[in-house]
């Protein structure tokens, strides 16, 4: 493609850095398989915030991570043990909702918004999750962790729920539905969601939206696995490819597996992409949030490039996390 931004990389030795966060201080935090969160400091030092960790007798597989105002983290554990975990300088522990007998199934994403609400997405109730890699399985849902640590489902019947973003300024909650290959939205105000989701953007074949993020002007970005592409989407739902590494033969083979009901983990645990490696999320870095850093499923570092549209301040932008954990580089 023409006018593709120049790509550099941050971090090294990362393990499935699926979700990425950035703060005003210049620190980057990303999920790290088997442990929890890796911190990448502006000077290049890296700190693993937790060593090897198990929950429910299985290694933790952090998918989404959220930074809270007190500098601690929430982890959406997507291993078969499921649940939401808490991480701080004292270690990892189950969130109260994950400590109960009716613990959440594998959780995909967790997000603490500017009102202090904690959103959780579950892609599917099926185990293993690969049984939900289908065009006709729509049992994902969105829930809220309430102030009393109870859990309420606010949207269901979704097509493999992935990341979400509340946009209170414009009155929408945006939701990525990966195997629906679409972004939906539902009306939102401070009291909660209103009505049923509506289609915002239907992507074409091979475009499996995973991570989404607001821009600073009413639009969105979408990071897509399989095709290894990042799109900017304007408020009228018109997408523009920012950067991508689509391999036509690979995309066609994955689409064929989806049609044949044979899609499984092999279609996500490998990719012909060399630079973007199944990008799956994004965050804005820099004082004016004019650079994009991408989480990904298969790389050991994070791609970084200029943002065509700057990002807004995320709720955690000004949180200062003291240095803790084990320095690994």
C-alpha positions as CSV (number, residue, x, y, z in Angstrom):
1,X,0.0,0.0,0.0
2,X,1.1,3.6,-0.5
3,X,1.7,6.2,2.2
4,X,2.1,3.4,4.8
5,X,3.6,4.8,8.0
6,X,7.1,3.8,9.0
7,X,7.0,1.1,11.7
8,X,9.4,0.8,14.6
9,X,9.2,-1.5,17.6
10,X,9.1,-1.3,21.4
11,X,10.0,-4.0,23.9
12,X,11.6,-7.4,23.5
13,X,11.0,-10.9,24.8
14,X,7.3,-10.3,25.1
15,X,4.9,-13.3,25.3
16,X,1.5,-12.9,23.6
17,X,1.3,-9.1,24.2
18,X,-2.4,-9.1,23.2
19,X,-3.5,-6.0,25.1
20,X,-1.5,-2.7,25.4
21,X,-1.9,0.4,27.5
22,X,0.1,3.7,27.5
23,X,0.2,6.5,30.1
24,X,1.4,10.1,30.1
25,X,4.6,9.1,31.8
26,X,5.6,7.2,28.7
27,X,5.3,3.8,30.3
28,X,3.8,1.0,28.2
29,X,2.0,-1.9,29.8
30,X,1.1,-5.1,27.9
31,X,-0.3,-8.5,28.8
32,X,2.3,-11.2,29.2
33,X,1.3,-14.9,28.9
34,X,1.8,-17.1,31.9
35,X,2.4,-14.1,34.3
36,X,0.3,-11.0,34.0
37,X,1.7,-7.6,32.8
38,X,5.0,-6.5,31.4
39,X,6.0,-2.8,31.9
40,X,8.2,-1.1,29.3
41,X,9.7,2.1,30.7
42,X,10.6,5.1,28.5
43,X,14.3,4.4,29.0
44,X,13.8,0.8,27.7
45,X,13.9,-1.0,31.0
46,X,11.3,-3.8,31.3
47,X,9.7,-5.1,34.5
48,X,7.6,-8.3,34.7
49,X,5.0,-7.3,37.3
50,X,4.4,-10.9,38.3
51,X,6.2,-14.2,37.9
52,X,4.7,-17.4,36.6
53,X,1.2,-17.6,37.9
54,X,-1.6,-20.2,37.9
55,X,-5.3,-19.8,38.5
56,X,-7.6,-22.8,38.7
57,X,-4.7,-25.1,38.2
58,X,-3.7,-23.6,34.9
59,X,-1.2,-20.9,33.8
60,X,-2.8,-17.5,33.6
61,X,-3.4,-16.3,30.0
62,X,-4.0,-12.6,30.3
63,X,-6.0,-11.2,27.3
64,X,-7.4,-7.8,28.2
65,X,-5.7,-5.8,31.0
66,X,-7.1,-2.7,32.7
67,X,-5.2,-0.1,34.8
68,X,-7.1,1.2,37.8
69,X,-6.8,4.7,39.4
70,X,-4.8,3.3,42.3
71,X,-2.1,1.9,40.0
72,X,-3.3,-1.7,40.2
73,X,-4.4,-3.9,37.3
74,X,-7.3,-6.1,36.4
75,X,-6.6,-9.1,34.1
76,X,-9.2,-10.8,31.9
77,X,-8.0,-14.4,32.1
78,X,-8.8,-16.3,28.8
79,X,-7.5,-19.6,29.9
80,X,-10.0,-22.4,30.4
81,X,-10.0,-21.5,34.2
82,X,-11.5,-18.1,33.3
83,X,-12.2,-15.3,35.6
84,X,-11.0,-11.8,36.4
85,X,-7.8,-11.4,38.4
86,X,-6.3,-8.4,40.3
87,X,-2.6,-7.5,40.2
88,X,-0.7,-5.2,42.4
89,X,2.7,-5.0,44.0
90,X,1.6,-7.7,46.4
91,X,0.9,-10.2,43.7
92,X,-2.0,-11.7,41.8
93,X,-5.3,-12.8,43.3
94,X,-8.8,-13.6,42.1
95,X,-11.2,-10.7,41.9
96,X,-14.1,-11.3,44.2
97,X,-16.3,-12.3,41.3
98,X,-13.8,-14.9,40.2
99,X,-13.4,-16.4,43.7
100,X,-17.0,-17.5,43.8
101,X,-18.1,-21.0,42.7
102,X,-20.0,-19.4,39.7
103,X,-16.8,-17.8,38.4
104,X,-16.8,-16.2,35.0
105,X,-15.9,-18.4,32.0
106,X,-12.8,-17.4,30.1
107,X,-12.9,-13.6,29.9
108,X,-11.7,-11.7,26.8
109,X,-11.5,-8.1,27.9
110,X,-11.8,-5.8,30.9
111,X,-12.1,-2.0,30.9
112,X,-12.5,0.6,33.6
113,X,-14.1,3.7,32.2
114,X,-14.1,7.4,33.2
115,X,-17.1,6.9,35.5
116,X,-15.3,4.1,37.3
117,X,-17.5,1.4,35.8
118,X,-15.8,-2.0,35.1
119,X,-16.8,-3.6,31.8
120,X,-16.1,-7.3,31.1
121,X,-16.6,-9.2,27.8
122,X,-17.0,-12.9,27.4
123,X,-16.6,-14.1,23.9
124,X,-18.5,-17.4,24.3
125,X,-19.7,-19.7,27.0
126,X,-18.5,-22.7,25.0
127,X,-15.4,-24.6,26.1
128,X,-13.1,-24.9,24.4
129,X,-13.6,-21.5,22.8
130,X,-12.7,-22.8,19.4
131,X,-16.2,-24.2,19.2
132,X,-17.4,-20.6,18.9
133,X,-15.2,-19.9,15.9
134,X,-18.3,-20.2,13.7
135,X,-20.6,-18.0,11.7
136,X,-23.7,-19.3,13.6
137,X,-22.5,-19.2,17.2
138,X,-23.7,-16.0,18.9
139,X,-23.5,-16.5,22.7
140,X,-21.0,-13.8,23.7
141,X,-22.0,-11.1,26.2
142,X,-21.0,-7.9,27.9
143,X,-21.2,-7.5,31.7
144,X,-20.5,-5.0,34.4
145,X,-18.8,-5.6,37.8
146,X,-21.0,-3.6,40.2
147,X,-19.9,-1.6,43.2
148,X,-20.9,-4.5,45.5
149,X,-18.7,-6.9,43.4
150,X,-21.8,-8.6,41.9
151,X,-21.9,-9.1,38.1
152,X,-24.7,-8.2,35.8
153,X,-25.0,-9.0,32.1
154,X,-26.1,-6.0,30.1
155,X,-25.9,-7.3,26.5
156,X,-25.9,-10.8,25.2
157,X,-26.3,-12.8,22.0
158,X,-23.1,-11.3,20.5
159,X,-21.0,-12.8,17.8
160,X,-17.7,-13.5,19.7
161,X,-17.5,-10.4,21.9
162,X,-14.1,-8.8,22.0
163,X,-13.0,-5.3,23.0
164,X,-15.4,-2.5,23.7
165,X,-15.2,1.2,24.2
166,X,-17.7,3.5,25.9
167,X,-18.1,7.0,24.3
168,X,-20.1,8.9,26.7
169,X,-19.6,12.2,24.9
170,X,-21.4,10.9,21.8
171,X,-23.7,8.5,23.7
172,X,-22.5,5.1,22.3
173,X,-20.9,1.9,23.5
174,X,-18.9,0.3,20.7
175,X,-18.4,-3.5,20.6
176,X,-16.1,-5.6,18.4
177,X,-17.7,-8.9,17.4
178,X,-14.8,-10.9,15.9
179,X,-16.5,-13.7,14.1
180,X,-19.3,-11.5,13.0
181,X,-16.5,-9.4,11.4
182,X,-18.2,-6.3,12.5
183,X,-18.5,-3.4,15.0
184,X,-21.8,-2.8,16.6
185,X,-22.9,-0.1,18.9
186,X,-25.7,0.6,21.5
187,X,-26.9,3.8,23.0
188,X,-25.2,4.6,26.3
189,X,-25.5,7.2,29.0
190,X,-24.3,7.5,32.6
191,X,-27.1,5.1,33.8
192,X,-26.1,2.4,31.3
193,X,-27.0,1.0,27.9
194,X,-30.2,1.8,26.2
195,X,-31.9,-0.5,23.7
196,X,-30.4,-3.1,21.5
197,X,-27.1,-3.0,19.5
198,X,-27.1,-1.8,16.0
199,X,-24.6,-2.4,13.2
200,X,-22.0,0.3,12.9
201,X,-19.6,-1.3,10.4
202,X,-19.6,-4.6,8.6
203,X,-16.1,-5.6,7.4
204,X,-15.4,-7.7,4.4
205,X,-13.9,-11.2,4.1
206,X,-10.8,-11.8,6.1
207,X,-11.2,-8.9,8.4
208,X,-11.6,-10.1,12.0
209,X,-11.8,-7.1,14.2
210,X,-10.3,-7.7,17.6
211,X,-9.3,-4.5,19.4
212,X,-11.0,-1.1,19.0
213,X,-10.1,2.4,20.4
214,X,-11.7,5.8,20.0
215,X,-9.9,8.6,18.2
216,X,-10.2,12.2,19.4
217,X,-12.9,13.3,16.9
218,X,-15.8,10.8,17.1
219,X,-14.2,8.0,15.1
220,X,-12.6,4.7,15.9
221,X,-9.6,2.6,15.1
222,X,-9.9,-1.2,14.7
223,X,-7.0,-3.7,15.0
224,X,-7.8,-6.9,13.0
225,X,-6.3,-10.4,13.5
226,X,-5.8,-12.8,10.5
227,X,-5.4,-10.0,8.0
228,X,-3.0,-8.1,10.4
229,X,-4.5,-4.7,9.5
230,X,-5.3,-1.5,11.3
231,X,-8.2,0.6,10.1
232,X,-9.4,4.1,11.0
233,X,-13.1,4.5,10.8
234,X,-14.7,8.0,10.6
235,X,-18.0,8.9,12.4
236,X,-20.0,7.9,9.3
237,X,-18.5,4.4,9.5
238,X,-16.2,4.8,6.5
239,X,-13.0,2.7,7.1
240,X,-9.6,3.6,5.8
241,X,-6.7,1.2,6.0
242,X,-3.8,2.7,8.0
243,X,-1.3,-0.1,7.9
244,X,-1.7,-3.8,7.0
245,X,0.0,-7.0,6.0
246,X,-2.8,-9.0,4.4
247,X,-1.8,-12.3,2.8
248,X,-4.5,-13.1,0.2
249,X,-3.9,-16.9,0.3
250,X,-3.9,-17.0,4.1
251,X,-7.0,-15.0,4.5
252,X,-8.8,-17.1,1.9
253,X,-7.8,-20.3,3.8
254,X,-9.1,-18.9,7.1
255,X,-12.4,-17.8,5.5
256,X,-12.8,-21.3,4.0
257,X,-12.2,-22.9,7.4
258,X,-14.9,-20.6,8.9
259,X,-17.3,-21.6,6.2
260,X,-16.5,-25.3,6.7
261,X,-16.8,-25.1,10.5
262,X,-13.2,-26.3,10.9
263,X,-11.6,-23.1,12.2
264,X,-9.5,-23.7,15.3
265,X,-6.5,-22.3,17.2
266,X,-4.1,-23.1,14.4
267,X,-5.7,-20.1,12.5
268,X,-4.6,-17.7,15.2
269,X,-1.4,-19.3,16.5
270,X,0.3,-18.9,13.2
271,X,0.4,-16.2,10.5
272,X,2.5,-15.2,7.5
273,X,2.7,-11.6,8.7
274,X,6.3,-10.5,9.5
275,X,5.9,-7.0,10.8
276,X,2.5,-6.8,12.4
277,X,2.0,-10.5,13.5
278,X,-1.7,-10.6,14.2
279,X,-2.2,-7.1,15.7
280,X,-5.0,-7.2,18.2
281,X,-5.2,-3.9,20.1
282,X,-3.8,-0.4,20.1
283,X,-3.1,2.5,22.5
284,X,-1.9,6.0,21.9
285,X,1.5,7.2,23.2
286,X,3.3,10.5,23.4
287,X,2.2,13.7,25.1
288,X,-0.3,14.5,22.4
289,X,-1.1,10.9,21.8
290,X,0.0,11.1,18.2
291,X,1.7,7.7,18.0
292,X,0.0,4.3,17.9
293,X,1.4,1.2,19.7
294,X,-0.1,-2.1,18.8
295,X,-0.6,-5.2,20.9
296,X,-0.4,-8.5,19.0
297,X,-0.8,-12.3,19.4
298,X,2.4,-13.6,17.8
299,X,5.1,-11.0,18.2
300,X,7.7,-10.5,20.9
301,X,7.7,-6.7,20.6
302,X,5.1,-4.0,19.9
303,X,4.8,-2.2,16.5
304,X,4.7,1.6,16.7
305,X,3.9,4.2,14.1
306,X,2.4,7.7,13.6
307,X,-1.3,8.1,14.1
308,X,-3.3,9.8,11.3
309,X,-5.8,10.9,14.0
310,X,-4.7,11.6,17.5
311,X,-6.3,9.8,20.4
312,X,-8.2,11.1,23.4
313,X,-7.0,10.8,27.0
314,X,-7.9,7.4,28.2
315,X,-9.3,7.2,31.8
316,X,-5.9,5.9,33.1
317,X,-3.8,8.4,31.2
318,X,-2.5,10.3,34.3
319,X,-2.2,7.2,36.6
320,X,1.4,6.9,37.9
321,X,2.4,3.3,38.6
322,X,5.4,3.1,41.0
323,X,8.3,0.8,39.9
324,X,7.7,-2.7,41.1
325,X,8.2,-6.2,39.8
326,X,11.3,-8.0,38.4
327,X,13.5,-6.2,36.0
328,X,14.1,-8.5,33.0
329,X,16.1,-6.1,30.7
